[in-house]
């Protein structure tokens, strides 16, 4: 099984098996075991400057993002979650749901914080995951994070690497 984790004040998790969602809720309440996890948070900091090398590569692909220093609290919590999961034998990837949305054309131009934006994302997301209506953008990001890892396991992912970090994305030709 594969988990996607949206890191925040409350961290949400979605666990999937194939196209099916097995669990959705808070990370602290999840008792479902999984082998792989995609974490929606920077899992490292730049060696110098604001952006890591992998983030600069995403910028060149037209994918915008915030530098890790701007979301330091989330990054530190993501790193802590990743370390805990690795100790349990889980294979962990840093993912960026917005990059997945752009590369898979999952309503890339909508505002996920607006109801109509979430509905558009869910409509497009159903091409990949059997998902019911979800009215929380954090949970949607957790689902997309799990999808990103699933695609990688199926051979449809690519790791954008740099000397100071790596982000898993779907292959752009998808």
N, C-alpha and C positions, 0 to 999 in steps of 0.2 A: 504494500500500500504506500501511497505517496501523500505527503502533507504539504500544504502551503500555509505559511505563517505571515500574517500582517502584523508587524511590530508597532506598538503604540502604547499609550498610557494603559489601555487594555489591549492585550495581544489576542488576535483572533486566529483560528486555525480551521482549515478545511482539509479533510482526509478523503482521498478519492481512490477508487479501484476501477481502472479502465475509465469509462464514461460516467460511472456512478459515484455520487457523493455519499460517503459512508458516515461522516460526522462533520458538523459545522457548529462552532461555538467558541468559547474562550479557551486559550491554551491551558490555563490552570485547571480547567475542568475536564480536559480531554484524557480519556483512559484507553483510547484506541492506539494500538501499536502500529508503527510504520517504519519502513526501511530507508526512505528517502525524504528529504525536506527541502523546499525552496523557501528561503527567508527574504521577505521584502524589507530589507534594511541594508545599508552599507555594512560590510563585514570587515572593513579595514579603513585606514585613513591614508591620505596621500603622503608620500615621502616629502613632497614640497609643493607649495602652491595650494590652490583650492580644490582642484580636480585630480582624481587618480587617472592613470593612463587609460584604463578600461573605460572610464567615463568620457574621456576625450574622444575615444574611438566611437562611442555611441553618439556623441555630438556630431561627429563627421557623417554619421548615418542619418542625421536629422532628428535624433531623439533627445529631447531636452530633459534635464534633471537638476536636482539641487546638489550642491557639493556636500560631502559628509560633514564638514565642520558646521554647516548651517543646521544640520539635524543630528548634532553630536549625541544627544540623549538617546535618540532612537538607535543610532549606530552602536552605542555602547550596550544597550539592552539587546540588540540583535546579536552582537558578538557573544554576549553572555549566554543567550539561548542556544546559539550555534555550538558553543563549547560544551554545554550540558548535553545536547543531542549527540554530539560526536562521542562523548564518553559512553553513551548507550549503544554505540555502534551504528548510528544513523549517518548516512551519507548526506552531507549538507551542501547546498548551493546558494549563493546570493542570486536573487532574481529581481527583476524590476517590472512589475505588471504593466506599467504604461508602455514600456518597450514591446512587450508581448502584444498589447492592444494595437500598437502602430504596425508591427510586422505582420500580424494576422488580420489586420483590418477589422478589429473588434471595436467599432464606434470610436476611432481614435481622436475625433475632434470634439466629442461631447464633454460636458462637465459632469464628472461622476458624483459630485455633491448635490446635483439637482435630480429630482425624481425622474424627469423625462430622460436625463442622461443615463441614469442607472437602468431604466427600461430598455434603452437602445443597446447598452452594453450587454445586458442579459439576452436580448434577442439575438445578437451576433454570437455571443458565447455559446449558445445552444448548438452551434455547428460542431462544437468540440466536447461539450459536457452536458449531461442531462441535469439541468438546473431549474429549480422552481423560482418563483419570484423572490427576490431578496431585496430588502429595502435599506441595506447598510453597505456603503461603499468599502468599508474595511473588510467585510466578509467577502464581497466580490473580489477584492484584491487578493485575499487568501485563496479563493478558488482559482483565480488566474495564475497565482504563484504555483499551485499544485499542477495545473495544466502545463505550465512551462517545463517543469521537471518531467512530467509524463512524456511530453514530446521529445525531450532529450533522450530519455530511456528508449524510446521508439526509433531513435536515429534521426530525429528531426530537430535537434537542438545544436547549438554552437556556443562555446564558451569564449567570450571576449576577454582576453587576458591582457594584463599589463604587469609591470614590475611590482606594483603595489596593490593588486587586487584583481578580481575576475567576476564577471557577471554572466550568468547563463541566459541566453535568449533563444527564441525559435529561429530556425534557419530562415534568413530573409526571403528565400524563394518560395516558402510556403504561402 
